[in-house]
Amino acid sequence: TRTLDVFRIKAGEDIRKVKLAELMRVIHGSPDELSDLETPLDNSCSTLELESSECISFKFAERKAAELFTLCMQLFIDGQRRS
């Protein structure tokens, strides 16, 4: 069977593959717990936190897109934990 286990991020010509099993959580917006990040965050952002404590943030055109991305990624993360 084919499983979804890697999230591919493409920026220009660069591609980075992140294993979903390495994702600790996904966070919407700019909560206080992320205030130490240098990246400016707001309600149109979603941040992935990896096991390595690295964070990858995405900024969307609209708040609803960030919320939907956060929800979908959380479903993928939860699916990996059940496997």
C-alpha positions in Angstrom: 0.0 0.0 0.0 1.0 3.6 -0.5 1.4 5.7 2.6 1.8 9.4 3.2 4.9 9.7 5.4 6.9 12.6 3.9 6.0 16.3 3.6 7.8 17.9 0.6 8.6 21.7 0.8 9.7 23.5 -2.3 11.0 27.0 -2.4 12.3 28.1 -5.8 14.6 25.3 -6.9 15.2 24.0 -3.4 13.3 20.9 -2.1 13.3 19.7 1.4 11.7 16.5 2.6 10.5 16.3 6.2 9.3 12.9 7.5 5.9 13.3 9.1 7.1 11.1 12.0 9.6 13.9 12.8 6.9 16.5 13.3 6.1 17.1 17.0 3.2 19.5 16.4 1.8 22.2 14.2 0.8 25.6 15.6 -1.5 28.2 14.1 -0.8 32.0 14.6 1.6 33.5 17.0 1.2 32.0 20.5 3.4 33.2 23.4 5.2 29.8 23.3 6.7 30.8 19.9 7.7 34.4 20.9 11.4 33.4 20.9 11.4 32.8 17.1 13.0 35.5 15.0 10.3 35.0 12.3 7.4 37.5 12.7 4.2 35.5 13.0 0.5 36.4 12.9 -2.9 34.7 12.3 -2.1 34.0 8.7 0.9 31.8 9.8 1.3 28.1 10.6 4.5 26.7 12.1 5.7 23.1 12.1 7.9 22.1 15.1 10.2 19.1 14.5 11.7 16.7 16.9 15.0 18.5 16.6 13.3 21.7 18.0 13.6 23.3 14.5 10.6 25.3 13.4 9.4 25.8 9.9 6.8 28.6 9.4 4.5 29.3 6.5 2.7 32.5 5.8 -0.6 32.3 3.9 -2.5 35.0 2.0 -5.5 34.5 4.4 -6.1 33.4 7.9 -8.5 30.6 6.8 -5.8 29.0 4.6 -3.4 28.9 7.5 -6.1 27.4 9.7 -6.9 24.7 7.1 -3.2 23.9 6.6 -2.8 23.6 10.4 -5.8 21.3 10.6 -4.7 19.1 7.7 -1.1 18.8 9.0 -2.4 17.9 12.5 -4.4 15.1 10.9 -1.3 13.8 9.1 0.7 14.0 12.3 -2.0 12.1 14.3 -2.1 9.5 11.5 1.6 8.9 11.9 1.4 8.4 15.6 -1.3 5.8 15.2 0.9 3.8 12.8 
